[in-house]
Amino acid sequence: MPDETTPTNPRMKVVRVPERGAYDRETVYKTFDDGYLCHVGYESDNGPVVLPTLYGRHEDSVYFHGSPAAGMFRRAKSDAEVSLTVTHVDGFVLARSLFHHSMNYRSVVAIGKPERVIDKQEINFGLEVITENCLPGRWAEARKPNEVELRQTAVYKISITDASVKAREGAPGDDEEDVELDIWAGVFPVVTGIGAPIPAPDFTAGTDLPSAISTFSRVSADS
């Protein structure tokens, strides 16, 4: 298992500002687990493409899904690798100089060949992992996918063995000669959360919210 300064693959090494890089499993896993939306980059027949999709992590794999007809999944039948990225914005960093304005962020990148999940039991498991990552408890409350729906859904997983995290935190880094300037400097935290649920117009099953919805909240971990 890699330590905090050594990636499993040299291509995953953070080159610019390398002290912001991390490669240990705990940091990689947490950065994935704090999110639910990833972007998958791949080389299509018409050039590079980056697409967003929901995901879920289980141990050293990330599951994601979509339509079997999507170009990303057709391309995955080859030996081509994809780049899967998750980014969290934790704050706007305002320095005295515009040059030193920045962001507090956490970003994880994994590169590898996606493997299509064929086993029916694992397909359902992968969909459960994705669902539970987005809204814990919902898998048990909603109707499970039927055979027709499963045929219309492709589930893939990618190993996150080759992955790295890059992050910035803390105050702005002004030049010494700018510190005395009468210009506000500091950090505006960015906080994400979930609003009150809005029932569907045709919902008639009652007023009580199911447990997964009534207890659900998603606030950025560092807020």
TADAMO-V25908 format. One record per residue. N is the residue number from 1. PSI is psi as a letter, one per 40 degrees, with the letter a starting at -180 (NA if undefined). Layout:
N:PSI ; N:PSI
This chain:
1:h ; 2:i ; 3:a ; 4:e ; 5:e ; 6:h ; 7:i ; 8:d ; 9:h ; 10:d ; 11:e ; 12:e ; 13:h ; 14:h ; 15:d ; 16:h ; 17:g ; 18:d ; 19:e ; 20:e ; 21:i ; 22:i ; 23:e ; 24:i ; 25:d ; 26:d ; 27:d ; 28:d ; 29:d ; 30:d ; 31:d ; 32:d ; 33:d ; 34:e ; 35:a ; 36:e ; 37:h ; 38:i ; 39:h ; 40:h ; 41:h ; 42:i ; 43:h ; 44:i ; 45:d ; 46:e ; 47:a ; 48:i ; 49:i ; 50:h ; 51:i ; 52:i ; 53:i ; 54:i ; 55:i ; 56:i ; 57:h ; 58:h ; 59:b ; 60:f ; 61:i ; 62:h ; 63:h ; 64:i ; 65:i ; 66:a ; 67:h ; 68:d ; 69:e ; 70:i ; 71:d ; 72:d ; 73:d ; 74:d ; 75:d ; 76:e ; 77:e ; 78:a ; 79:e ; 80:i ; 81:i ; 82:i ; 83:h ; 84:h ; 85:h ; 86:h ; 87:h ; 88:h ; 89:h ; 90:e ; 91:i ; 92:h ; 93:h ; 94:h ; 95:i ; 96:d ; 97:i ; 98:d ; 99:d ; 100:e ; 101:i ; 102:a ; 103:i ; 104:h ; 105:i ; 106:h ; 107:h ; 108:h ; 109:h ; 110:h ; 111:h ; 112:i ; 113:h ; 114:h ; 115:h ; 116:h ; 117:h ; 118:d ; 119:h ; 120:d ; 121:d ; 122:d ; 123:d ; 124:d ; 125:d ; 126:d ; 127:d ; 128:d ; 129:d ; 130:d ; 131:d ; 132:d ; 133:d ; 134:d ; 135:g ; 136:h ; 137:e ; 138:d ; 139:d ; 140:d ; 141:d ; 142:i ; 143:h ; 144:i ; 145:h ; 146:a ; 147:d ; 148:d ; 149:d ; 150:d ; 151:d ; 152:e ; 153:h ; 154:h ; 155:h ; 156:i ; 157:i ; 158:h ; 159:h ; 160:f ; 161:d ; 162:g ; 163:i ; 164:i ; 165:h ; 166:h ; 167:i ; 168:i ; 169:i ; 170:a ; 171:i ; 172:i ; 173:g ; 174:i ; 175:i ; 176:d ; 177:e ; 178:e ; 179:d ; 180:e ; 181:i ; 182:g ; 183:h ; 184:h ; 185:i ; 186:a ; 187:h ; 188:h ; 189:i ; 190:h ; 191:h ; 192:i ; 193:a ; 194:h ; 195:a ; 196:h ; 197:i ; 198:h ; 199:i ; 200:i ; 201:d ; 202:e ; 203:h ; 204:e ; 205:e ; 206:i ; 207:e ; 208:h ; 209:i ; 210:i ; 211:d ; 212:d ; 213:d ; 214:d ; 215:e ; 216:h ; 217:i ; 218:h ; 219:h ; 220:h ; 221:d ; 222:e ; 223:NA
